[in-house]
């Protein structure tokens, strides 16, 4: 049995934000990494509304942009369920959205 077939005992999550074509069209990428090996085990890309000073301009130029982050995180967590045990240690940074998911 190689490492890919063994249950994951430590899982780390992180979100990064980047853009799709323009700063007015941000996306969030949620990554799941096996803690011991740093092997990527899953990710999801979600659209999100622009924040701050760009939000008004973004709506005028591209219309309302749905926030898919919560939905995409749930999809990722559901996909990963068969790979983890109830005792799996799950870590993330201080992102409040990850704590809710």
Secondary structure, 3 states (H helix, E strand, C coil): CCHHHCCEEEEEEEEEEEECCCCCCEEEEEEEEECCCCCEEEEEEEECCCCCCHHHHHHHHHCCCCCCHHHHHHHHHHHHHHHEEEEEEEEECCCHHHHHC
